[in-house]
Amino acid sequence: MDALHVDYKTSEITDDTAYLLSSEANAQHLQKSIEQEHQGKVTKLNLDDIWKL
């Protein structure tokens, strides 16, 4: 298996969570997704299954 090295540096600018929650519409969508997960309304895939889509 080949490995891919990707540099990832954290900073206030690249904080993914803050970015995702920065708009009200996106925050609401994420909250809805979290609620669906808690209710079991999700489809779980492993990494190998993703490549089959």
Z-matrix of the N, CA and C atoms (Angstrom, degrees):
N
C 1 1.456
C 2 1.525 1 108.91
N 3 1.304 2 117.05 1 128.47
C 4 1.456 3 121.62 2 176.71
C 5 1.510 4 109.49 3 -82.04
N 6 1.291 5 116.22 4 147.83
C 7 1.465 6 121.39 5 178.48
C 8 1.519 7 109.29 6 -110.74
N 9 1.291 8 114.86 7 147.85
C 10 1.459 9 121.56 8 177.80
C 11 1.516 10 107.50 9 -115.80
N 12 1.304 11 116.77 10 123.36
C 13 1.465 12 121.01 11 179.31
C 14 1.527 13 108.46 12 -99.21
N 15 1.314 14 115.55 13 122.82
C 16 1.455 15 121.32 14 178.46
C 17 1.513 16 107.71 15 -124.27
N 18 1.311 17 117.00 16 120.99
C 19 1.460 18 120.52 17 176.73
C 20 1.517 19 109.55 18 -68.41
N 21 1.287 20 116.19 19 133.45
C 22 1.462 21 120.59 20 177.76
C 23 1.511 22 107.64 21 -132.47
N 24 1.310 23 115.64 22 115.12
C 25 1.451 24 121.34 23 179.77
C 26 1.516 25 108.31 24 -113.40
N 27 1.308 26 115.66 25 131.30
C 28 1.456 27 118.93 26 179.63
C 29 1.520 28 110.15 27 -94.88
N 30 1.285 29 114.71 28 144.24
C 31 1.451 30 121.57 29 174.57
C 32 1.515 31 106.96 30 -161.20
N 33 1.301 32 116.58 31 173.30
C 34 1.462 33 119.69 32 178.68
C 35 1.524 34 110.94 33 -61.03
N 36 1.299 35 116.99 34 -34.48
C 37 1.464 36 121.24 35 -177.72
C 38 1.526 37 110.90 36 -70.24
N 39 1.327 38 118.35 37 -37.89
C 40 1.458 39 120.96 38 -175.53
C 41 1.525 40 112.51 39 -100.65
N 42 1.312 41 118.05 40 17.88
C 43 1.456 42 120.86 41 178.79
C 44 1.526 43 108.78 42 -68.69
N 45 1.326 44 116.12 43 106.18
C 46 1.465 45 121.32 44 -174.70
C 47 1.525 46 112.65 45 -60.10
N 48 1.313 47 116.80 46 -42.53
C 49 1.460 48 119.72 47 -178.02
C 50 1.521 49 110.79 48 -62.56
N 51 1.295 50 117.46 49 -46.34
C 52 1.464 51 120.81 50 179.40
C 53 1.524 52 110.52 51 -61.99
N 54 1.313 53 116.53 52 -40.73
C 55 1.460 54 120.22 53 179.25
C 56 1.527 55 110.74 54 -63.40
N 57 1.340 56 116.62 55 -46.73
C 58 1.456 57 120.18 56 -177.99
C 59 1.524 58 112.54 57 -64.32
N 60 1.314 59 116.88 58 -30.53
C 61 1.461 60 120.81 59 -179.38
C 62 1.529 61 112.99 60 -93.72
N 63 1.320 62 117.41 61 5.25
C 64 1.466 63 120.51 62 -173.81
C 65 1.526 64 113.69 63 -72.99
N 66 1.322 65 118.12 64 -22.39
C 67 1.458 66 118.90 65 176.97
C 68 1.531 67 108.70 66 -112.25
N 69 1.301 68 116.49 67 143.80
C 70 1.462 69 121.92 68 -178.26
C 71 1.533 70 110.90 69 -61.79
N 72 1.312 71 117.08 70 -42.10
C 73 1.466 72 120.49 71 -179.06
C 74 1.525 73 110.76 72 -62.48
N 75 1.316 74 116.97 73 -44.00
C 76 1.459 75 120.42 74 -179.57
C 77 1.524 76 110.73 75 -67.53
N 78 1.326 77 117.48 76 -40.62
C 79 1.463 78 121.23 77 178.55
C 80 1.533 79 110.34 78 -61.29
N 81 1.318 80 117.50 79 -40.73
C 82 1.463 81 121.31 80 178.73
C 83 1.533 82 110.68 81 -66.27
N 84 1.313 83 116.78 82 -40.44
C 85 1.468 84 120.86 83 178.90
C 86 1.532 85 110.33 84 -63.62
N 87 1.329 86 116.24 85 -43.24
C 88 1.455 87 120.03 86 178.61
C 89 1.522 88 111.42 87 -64.24
N 90 1.323 89 117.24 88 -41.03
C 91 1.462 90 121.04 89 178.40
C 92 1.531 91 110.47 90 -62.54
N 93 1.320 92 116.63 91 -41.54
C 94 1.465 93 120.51 92 178.07
C 95 1.530 94 109.98 93 -61.96
N 96 1.316 95 117.35 94 -41.64
C 97 1.461 96 121.51 95 178.75
C 98 1.519 97 111.72 96 -63.92
N 99 1.323 98 116.68 97 -39.99
C 100 1.465 99 120.93 98 177.86
C 101 1.522 100 110.12 99 -63.54
N 102 1.318 101 116.93 100 -43.02
C 103 1.470 102 121.14 101 178.67
C 104 1.530 103 110.68 102 -62.84
N 105 1.336 104 117.11 103 -41.06
C 106 1.467 105 120.53 104 178.32
C 107 1.527 106 110.58 105 -62.62
N 108 1.317 107 116.61 106 -39.12
C 109 1.464 108 119.73 107 178.75
C 110 1.521 109 110.07 108 -64.30
N 111 1.327 110 117.39 109 -43.45
C 112 1.465 111 121.10 110 179.21
C 113 1.522 112 111.66 111 -62.77
N 114 1.318 113 117.63 112 -29.26
C 115 1.463 114 122.58 113 179.91
C 116 1.532 115 112.06 114 -87.98
N 117 1.311 116 116.95 115 -0.71
C 118 1.465 117 120.59 116 179.75
C 119 1.514 118 113.75 117 78.18
N 120 1.320 119 117.25 118 15.81
C 121 1.465 120 121.70 119 -178.93
C 122 1.534 121 110.71 120 -92.90
N 123 1.322 122 114.94 121 56.22
C 124 1.460 123 120.40 122 -178.27
C 125 1.521 124 109.36 123 -134.79
N 126 1.296 125 115.49 124 160.86
C 127 1.453 126 121.98 125 172.22
C 128 1.522 127 106.72 126 -112.75
N 129 1.317 128 115.72 127 116.98
C 130 1.466 129 119.80 128 -178.70
C 131 1.516 130 109.49 129 -91.09
N 132 1.316 131 115.84 130 133.40
C 133 1.458 132 122.68 131 178.94
C 134 1.518 133 108.60 132 -126.62
N 135 1.316 134 116.18 133 146.41
C 136 1.454 135 117.31 134 170.16
C 137 1.526 136 107.27 135 -95.27
N 138 1.290 137 116.56 136 170.45
C 139 1.454 138 121.00 137 -173.59
C 140 1.525 139 112.27 138 -58.49
N 141 1.319 140 117.74 139 -37.87
C 142 1.467 141 120.25 140 179.06
C 143 1.521 142 111.76 141 -63.73
N 144 1.336 143 117.89 142 -34.71
C 145 1.453 144 121.07 143 -179.70
C 146 1.520 145 112.92 144 -68.71
N 147 1.309 146 117.46 145 -29.90
C 148 1.465 147 121.14 146 -179.73
C 149 1.522 148 110.45 147 -60.44
N 150 1.323 149 116.58 148 -39.95
C 151 1.462 150 120.62 149 -178.12
C 152 1.510 151 112.33 150 -69.09
N 153 1.332 152 117.70 151 -16.59
C 154 1.459 153 121.75 152 -179.47
C 155 1.528 154 112.64 153 -84.28
N 156 1.336 155 117.27 154 -13.92
C 157 1.469 156 120.68 155 -177.51
C 158 1.508 157 112.32 156 -71.21
